[in-house]
Amino acid sequence: MGMLDGHVALLTGAAGGIGLAAARALMADGARVMLADIDGVRLGDAASALGEGAAATPLDVTSRQSWKAAVDATVSRFGSLTILVNSAGISEPADIETLGDDAWDRHLAINLSGVVYGMQAAAPAMKASGKPCAIVNVASMLSMRPGAPFVAYCASKAGMVMASKSAALHFANSGIPIRVNTVHPGAIRTPMFERYLAMVDDRAAAEASFAANHPMGRVGEADEVAQAILFLASPRSSFTTGAELPVDGAGHIRD
Ligand SMILES: NC(=O)c1ccc[n+]([C@@H]2O[C@H](COP(=O)([O-])OP(=O)(O)OC[C@H]3O[C@@H](n4cnc5c(N)ncnc54)[C@H](O)[C@@H]3O)[C@@H](O)[C@H]2O)c1
């Protein structure tokens, strides 16, 4: 028996990286998974690789209409929706002097509004499932401590964390069995991390400098974040809601 037998998860940003690793972890514990992403090509490959029990639906998290279609597709394919993992996100470096309007708007639309829209779209289907449900939102170490070159990223993720806590409180106050928690990765080896390394000439030096931000002396792996997501999505965390779980080798408390 898997801990998540009978559960159905919708995961965003699931064409790769942390979202796909989380889908694998939830499936290994018995959940059926709907992978959602704006990148339709990688999304189809990811769902095929996961096989039976996985399906894919295109999703632009910035569109409420797209969210409705993704939730409907999940319920129509698997019969219910009990877990939502919001992993879709972007990170484009810019400090307060270099930040442009487009980049600011993009971060807020995807990293903040995208998560709020998702919680709103999923809640009615979760309530209709009649089961204890969980939402896990992927924030960042950079929502717990600032990074000068990431002003839009930090602000959008911090806003998303407060929206998550507010939602958690609302559901708890209302007796609605939906828990909402956030995970806070440090630097994790995914396509997003690879894009950062590709911006510099000396990859080894860049990776060493990322590793140095984490007192454990290394960057993390996507599955290490996936295991934290699995915990927060599962009944093992049944009395935990509105919480922040760092997965960053002590990065958020470094000197
Ligand atoms: N990798 C890291 O070092 C790191 C660190 C802290 C937090 N995070 C967060 O973890 C989450 C996952 O990141 P990752 O490292 O797996 O990166 P990634 O780039 O591999 O994955 C992000 C996914 O989001 C998708 N996406 C982007 N815009 C979208 C939209 N409008 N609608 C739907 N999907 C969209 C992309 O296509 C991509 O597949 C992100 O929210 C990121 O901010 C990552």
The ligand as an SDF file (V2000), in Angstrom:
LIG
                    3D

 44 48  0  0  0  0  0  0  0  0999 V2000
   16.6770   25.2180   -9.2280 N   0  0  0  0  0  0  0  0  0  0  0  0
   16.9020   26.0460   -8.2130 C   0  0  0  0  0  0  0  0  0  0  0  0
   18.0600   26.3320   -7.8730 O   0  0  0  0  0  0  0  0  0  0  0  0
   15.7400   26.6140   -7.4440 C   0  0  0  0  0  0  0  0  0  0  0  0
   16.0120   27.2320   -6.2240 C   0  0  0  0  0  0  0  0  0  0  0  0
   14.9730   27.7590   -5.4680 C   0  0  0  0  0  0  0  0  0  0  0  0
   13.6770   27.6770   -5.9550 C   0  0  0  0  0  0  0  0  0  0  0  0
   13.4400   27.0950   -7.1490 N   0  0  0  0  0  0  0  0  0  0  0  0
   12.0430   27.0660   -7.6240 C   0  0  0  0  0  0  0  0  0  0  0  0
   11.6810   25.7420   -7.9160 O   0  0  0  0  0  0  0  0  0  0  0  0
   10.6670   25.7350   -8.9270 C   0  0  0  0  0  0  0  0  0  0  0  0
   11.0660   24.7600  -10.0000 C   0  0  0  0  0  0  0  0  0  0  0  0
   12.2600   25.2330  -10.6120 O   0  0  0  0  0  0  0  0  0  0  0  0
   13.2670   24.2710  -11.3890 P   0  0  0  0  0  0  0  0  0  0  0  0
   14.5860   24.4740  -10.7960 O   0  0  0  0  0  0  0  0  0  0  0  0
   12.6930   22.9230  -11.5190 O   0  0  0  0  0  0  0  0  0  0  0  0
   13.2870   25.0730  -12.7750 O   0  0  0  0  0  0  0  0  0  0  0  0
   12.9060   24.6550  -14.2520 P   0  0  0  0  0  0  0  0  0  0  0  0
   13.1790   25.8480  -15.0790 O   0  0  0  0  0  0  0  0  0  0  0  0
   13.5520   23.3700  -14.5690 O   0  0  0  0  0  0  0  0  0  0  0  0
   11.3370   24.3910  -14.1420 O   0  0  0  0  0  0  0  0  0  0  0  0
   10.3890   25.4090  -14.1560 C   0  0  0  0  0  0  0  0  0  0  0  0
    9.2740   24.9840  -15.0890 C   0  0  0  0  0  0  0  0  0  0  0  0
    8.2540   25.9870  -15.0610 O   0  0  0  0  0  0  0  0  0  0  0  0
    7.7060   26.0510  -16.3540 C   0  0  0  0  0  0  0  0  0  0  0  0
    7.0100   27.3310  -16.5560 N   0  0  0  0  0  0  0  0  0  0  0  0
    7.5570   28.5680  -16.7030 C   0  0  0  0  0  0  0  0  0  0  0  0
    6.5840   29.4710  -16.9250 N   0  0  0  0  0  0  0  0  0  0  0  0
    5.4080   28.7970  -16.8920 C   0  0  0  0  0  0  0  0  0  0  0  0
    4.0480   29.1910  -17.0480 C   0  0  0  0  0  0  0  0  0  0  0  0
    3.6920   30.4750  -17.3110 N   0  0  0  0  0  0  0  0  0  0  0  0
    3.0850   28.2490  -16.9470 N   0  0  0  0  0  0  0  0  0  0  0  0
    3.4200   26.9500  -16.7090 C   0  0  0  0  0  0  0  0  0  0  0  0
    4.6860   26.5290  -16.5700 N   0  0  0  0  0  0  0  0  0  0  0  0
    5.6640   27.4510  -16.6560 C   0  0  0  0  0  0  0  0  0  0  0  0
    8.9190   25.9050  -17.2850 C   0  0  0  0  0  0  0  0  0  0  0  0
    8.5320   25.5150  -18.5940 O   0  0  0  0  0  0  0  0  0  0  0  0
    9.7200   24.8490  -16.5500 C   0  0  0  0  0  0  0  0  0  0  0  0
    9.4520   23.5390  -17.0220 O   0  0  0  0  0  0  0  0  0  0  0  0
   10.5530   27.1820   -9.4140 C   0  0  0  0  0  0  0  0  0  0  0  0
    9.4140   27.7720   -8.8360 O   0  0  0  0  0  0  0  0  0  0  0  0
   11.8250   27.8260   -8.9000 C   0  0  0  0  0  0  0  0  0  0  0  0
   11.6800   29.2030   -8.6830 O   0  0  0  0  0  0  0  0  0  0  0  0
   14.4310   26.5570   -7.8970 C   0  0  0  0  0  0  0  0  0  0  0  0
  1  2  1  0
  2  3  2  0
  2  4  1  0
  4  5  1  0
  4 44  2  0
  5  6  2  0
  6  7  1  0
  7  8  2  0
  8  9  1  0
  8 44  1  0
  9 10  1  0
  9 42  1  0
 10 11  1  0
 11 12  1  0
 11 40  1  0
 12 13  1  0
 13 14  1  0
 14 15  2  0
 14 16  1  0
 14 17  1  0
 17 18  1  0
 18 19  2  0
 18 20  1  0
 18 21  1  0
 21 22  1  0
 22 23  1  0
 23 24  1  0
 23 38  1  0
 24 25  1  0
 25 26  1  0
 25 36  1  0
 26 27  1  0
 26 35  1  0
 27 28  2  0
 28 29  1  0
 29 30  1  0
 29 35  2  0
 30 31  1  0
 30 32  2  0
 32 33  1  0
 33 34  2  0
 34 35  1  0
 36 37  1  0
 36 38  1  0
 38 39  1  0
 40 41  1  0
 40 42  1  0
 42 43  1  0
M  CHG  2   8   1  16  -1
M  END
$$$$
